[in-house]
């Protein structure tokens, strides 16, 4: 599976924009950090990004 640098950069920018929007809307940074860590742990445990998060063992 090959991912082009452009795709990585685009995903990074979109994630950054989403995080900024959430913070500007009042979501505490500690909540955002916790969410990112939880999702990263799930992805690391599963070895892939589930297409339906409700289907994972959370």
DSSP file (Angstrom, degrees, kcal/mol; ACC not computed):
  #  RESIDUE AA STRUCTURE BP1 BP2  ACC     N-H-->O    O-->H-N    N-H-->O    O-->H-N    TCO  KAPPA ALPHA  PHI   PSI    X-CA   Y-CA   Z-CA
    1    1 A X              0   0    0      0, 0.0     2,-0.5     0, 0.0     0, 0.0   0.000 360.0 360.0 360.0 114.3    0.0    0.0    0.0
    2    2 A X        -     0   0    0      2,-0.0     2,-0.5     0, 0.0     0, 0.0  -0.872 360.0-167.1-106.2 129.3    1.7    3.2   -1.2
    3    3 A X        -     0   0    0     -2,-0.5     2,-0.1     4,-0.0     5,-0.0  -0.965  20.0-130.9-116.4 124.7    0.6    6.6    0.1
    4    4 A X    >>  -     0   0    0     -2,-0.5     4,-1.8     1,-0.1     3,-0.6  -0.400  19.1-119.2 -72.7 149.9    1.9    9.6   -1.7
    5    5 A X  H 3> S+     0   0    0      1,-0.2     4,-2.7     2,-0.2     5,-0.2   0.861 114.9  58.7 -54.9 -38.5    3.4   12.5    0.2
    6    6 A X  H 3> S+     0   0    0      1,-0.2     4,-2.4     2,-0.2    -1,-0.2   0.880 104.3  50.2 -60.2 -39.5    0.7   14.7   -1.1
    7    7 A X  H <> S+     0   0    0     -3,-0.6     4,-2.3     2,-0.2    -1,-0.2   0.892 111.2  48.8 -66.6 -39.2   -2.0   12.5    0.5
    8    8 A X  H  X S+     0   0    0     -4,-1.8     4,-2.5     2,-0.2    -2,-0.2   0.935 112.5  47.4 -65.2 -46.5   -0.2   12.5    3.8
    9    9 A X  H  X S+     0   0    0     -4,-2.7     4,-2.4     1,-0.2    -2,-0.2   0.900 112.0  50.5 -62.0 -41.5    0.2   16.3    3.8
   10   10 A X  H  X S+     0   0    0     -4,-2.4     4,-2.4     2,-0.2    -1,-0.2   0.917 111.5  47.4 -63.9 -43.5   -3.5   16.7    2.8
   11   11 A X  H  X S+     0   0    0     -4,-2.3     4,-2.4     2,-0.2    -2,-0.2   0.898 111.7  51.5 -64.2 -39.7   -4.7   14.4    5.6
   12   12 A X  H  X S+     0   0    0     -4,-2.5     4,-2.6     2,-0.2    -2,-0.2   0.919 110.5  47.6 -62.9 -44.5   -2.4   16.3    8.1
   13   13 A X  H  X S+     0   0    0     -4,-2.4     4,-2.6     2,-0.2    -2,-0.2   0.917 112.2  49.8 -63.5 -43.8   -3.8   19.7    7.1
   14   14 A X  H  X S+     0   0    0     -4,-2.4     4,-2.2     2,-0.2    -1,-0.2   0.899 111.9  48.0 -63.5 -40.4   -7.4   18.4    7.3
   15   15 A X  H  X S+     0   0    0     -4,-2.4     4,-2.7     2,-0.2    -2,-0.2   0.922 111.7  50.0 -65.2 -43.8   -6.7   17.0   10.8
   16   16 A X  H  X S+     0   0    0     -4,-2.6     4,-2.5     1,-0.2    -2,-0.2   0.916 110.9  49.4 -59.8 -43.7   -5.1   20.2   11.9
   17   17 A X  H  X S+     0   0    0     -4,-2.6     4,-2.4     2,-0.2    -1,-0.2   0.902 111.6  49.1 -63.1 -40.9   -8.0   22.2   10.7
   18   18 A X  H  X S+     0   0    0     -4,-2.2     4,-2.5     2,-0.2    -2,-0.2   0.924 111.6  48.7 -64.5 -44.5  -10.5   20.0   12.4
   19   19 A X  H  X S+     0   0    0     -4,-2.7     4,-2.5     2,-0.2    -2,-0.2   0.915 112.2  48.6 -62.1 -43.4   -8.5   20.2   15.7
   20   20 A X  H  X S+     0   0    0     -4,-2.5     4,-2.9     1,-0.2    -1,-0.2   0.924 110.9  50.8 -61.7 -44.6   -8.4   24.0   15.5
   21   21 A X  H  X S+     0   0    0     -4,-2.4     4,-1.5     1,-0.2    -2,-0.2   0.913 110.9  48.5 -60.2 -43.4  -12.1   24.2   14.8
   22   22 A X  H  <>S+     0   0    0     -4,-2.5     5,-2.4     2,-0.2    -1,-0.2   0.929 113.0  47.3 -63.2 -44.9  -12.9   22.0   17.8
   23   23 A X  H ><5S+     0   0    0     -4,-2.5     3,-1.6     1,-0.2    -2,-0.2   0.907 111.2  51.0 -63.1 -42.2  -10.7   24.0   20.1
   24   24 A X  H 3<5S+     0   0    0     -4,-2.9    -1,-0.2     1,-0.3    -2,-0.2   0.790 105.6  57.4 -66.1 -26.6  -12.2   27.3   18.8
   25   25 A X  T 3<5S-     0   0    0     -4,-1.5    -1,-0.3    -5,-0.2    -2,-0.2   0.349 128.6 -96.6 -86.1   5.9  -15.6   25.9   19.5
   26   26 A X  T < 5S+     0   0    0     -3,-1.6     2,-0.5     1,-0.3    -3,-0.2   0.471  73.3 146.1  99.2   1.9  -14.7   25.3   23.1
   27   27 A X      < -     0   0    0     -5,-2.4    -1,-0.3    -6,-0.2    -2,-0.1  -0.622  55.3-116.0 -72.2 122.4  -13.6   21.7   23.2
   28   28 A X    >>  -     0   0    0     -2,-0.5     4,-1.8     1,-0.1     3,-0.8  -0.282  13.0-126.1 -61.8 142.7  -10.8   21.6   25.8
   29   29 A X  H 3> S+     0   0    0      1,-0.3     4,-2.8     2,-0.2     5,-0.2   0.853 110.1  60.2 -57.0 -36.3   -7.4   20.6   24.5
   30   30 A X  H 3> S+     0   0    0      1,-0.2     4,-2.1     2,-0.2    -1,-0.3   0.849 104.3  50.3 -62.8 -33.2   -7.2   17.9   27.1
   31   31 A X  H <> S+     0   0    0     -3,-0.8     4,-2.5     2,-0.2    -1,-0.2   0.922 110.7  48.4 -68.6 -44.7  -10.3   16.3   25.6
   32   32 A X  H  X S+     0   0    0     -4,-1.8     4,-2.5     2,-0.2    -2,-0.2   0.903 111.2  50.7 -62.0 -41.6   -8.9   16.4   22.1
   33   33 A X  H  X S+     0   0    0     -4,-2.8     4,-2.5     1,-0.2    -1,-0.2   0.928 110.5  49.6 -61.6 -44.9   -5.6   14.9   23.4
   34   34 A X  H  X S+     0   0    0     -4,-2.1     4,-2.6     2,-0.2    -2,-0.2   0.907 110.9  49.2 -61.1 -43.1   -7.5   12.1   25.1
   35   35 A X  H  X S+     0   0    0     -4,-2.5     4,-2.7     2,-0.2     5,-0.2   0.934 111.5  48.8 -62.2 -46.3   -9.6   11.4   21.9
   36   36 A X  H  X S+     0   0    0     -4,-2.5     4,-2.5     1,-0.2    -2,-0.2   0.908 112.9  47.7 -61.1 -42.4   -6.5   11.3   19.7
   37   37 A X  H  X S+     0   0    0     -4,-2.5     4,-2.7     2,-0.2    -1,-0.2   0.924 112.0  49.6 -64.6 -44.2   -4.7    8.9   22.2
   38   38 A X  H  X S+     0   0    0     -4,-2.6     4,-2.4     2,-0.2    -2,-0.2   0.932 114.1  44.6 -61.0 -46.3   -7.7    6.6   22.4
   39   39 A X  H  X S+     0   0    0     -4,-2.7     4,-2.7     2,-0.2    -1,-0.2   0.899 112.7  51.7 -66.1 -39.5   -8.1    6.4   18.7
   40   40 A X  H  X S+     0   0    0     -4,-2.5     4,-2.6    -5,-0.2    -2,-0.2   0.915 110.4  49.3 -62.4 -41.8   -4.3    5.9   18.2
   41   41 A X  H  X S+     0   0    0     -4,-2.7     4,-2.7     2,-0.2    -2,-0.2   0.922 111.6  48.9 -62.2 -44.3   -4.4    3.1   20.7
   42   42 A X  H  X S+     0   0    0     -4,-2.4     4,-2.8     2,-0.2     5,-0.3   0.930 113.0  46.9 -60.3 -46.0   -7.4    1.4   19.0
   43   43 A X  H  X>S+     0   0    0     -4,-2.7     4,-2.8     1,-0.2     5,-0.5   0.910 113.1  48.7 -64.3 -42.6   -5.7    1.7   15.6
   44   44 A X  H  <5S+     0   0    0     -4,-2.6    -1,-0.2    -5,-0.2    -2,-0.2   0.917 113.8  47.0 -63.0 -42.4   -2.4    0.3   17.0
   45   45 A X  H  <5S+     0   0    0     -4,-2.7    -2,-0.2    -5,-0.2    -1,-0.2   0.922 119.7  38.2 -64.9 -45.1   -4.2   -2.6   18.7
   46   46 A X  H  <5S-     0   0    0     -4,-2.8    -2,-0.2     2,-0.2    -1,-0.2   0.816  99.0-134.0 -77.1 -31.8   -6.3   -3.4   15.6
   47   47 A X  T  <5S+     0   0    0     -4,-2.8     2,-0.3    -5,-0.3    -3,-0.2   0.541  78.1  50.6  86.4   7.4   -3.6   -2.8   13.0
   48   48 A X  S   <S-     0   0    0     -5,-0.5     2,-0.7    -6,-0.2    -1,-0.2  -0.970  90.4 -95.9-161.6 169.0   -5.9   -0.8   10.8
   49   49 A X        -     0   0    0     -2,-0.3    -6,-0.0    -3,-0.1     4,-0.0  -0.863  42.8-130.2 -95.5 114.4   -8.4    2.0   10.8
   50   50 A X        -     0   0    0     -2,-0.7     3,-0.2     1,-0.1     6,-0.0  -0.350   3.0-146.1 -62.8 141.7  -11.9    0.6   11.1
   51   51 A X  S    S+     0   0    0      1,-0.3     2,-0.4     2,-0.1    -1,-0.1   0.656  96.0  38.0 -82.4 -15.9  -14.4    2.0    8.6
   52   52 A X  S >  S-     0   0    0      1,-0.1     3,-1.7     0, 0.0    -1,-0.3  -0.898  70.9-166.2-134.3 103.1  -17.1    1.8   11.2
   53   53 A X  G >  S+     0   0    0     -2,-0.4     3,-1.7     1,-0.3    -1,-0.1   0.815  86.0  65.2 -63.4 -30.5  -15.9    2.7   14.7
   54   54 A X  G 3  S+     0   0    0      1,-0.3    -1,-0.3     3,-0.1     4,-0.1   0.708  94.6  61.7 -63.6 -18.4  -19.0    1.3   16.3
   55   55 A X  G <  S+     0   0    0     -3,-1.7    -1,-0.3     2,-0.1    -2,-0.2   0.565  88.5  90.9 -84.1 -10.2  -17.9   -2.2   15.1
   56   56 A X  S <  S-     0   0    0     -3,-1.7     2,-1.4    -4,-0.3   -14,-0.0  -0.404  89.1-106.3 -85.7 163.1  -14.7   -2.1   17.1
   57   57 A X              0   0    0      1,-0.2    -1,-0.1    -2,-0.1    -2,-0.1  -0.707 360.0 360.0 -87.0  89.1  -14.2   -3.4   20.7
   58   58 A X              0   0    0     -2,-1.4    -1,-0.2    -4,-0.1    -4,-0.0   0.419 360.0 360.0-102.0 360.0  -14.0   -0.1   22.5
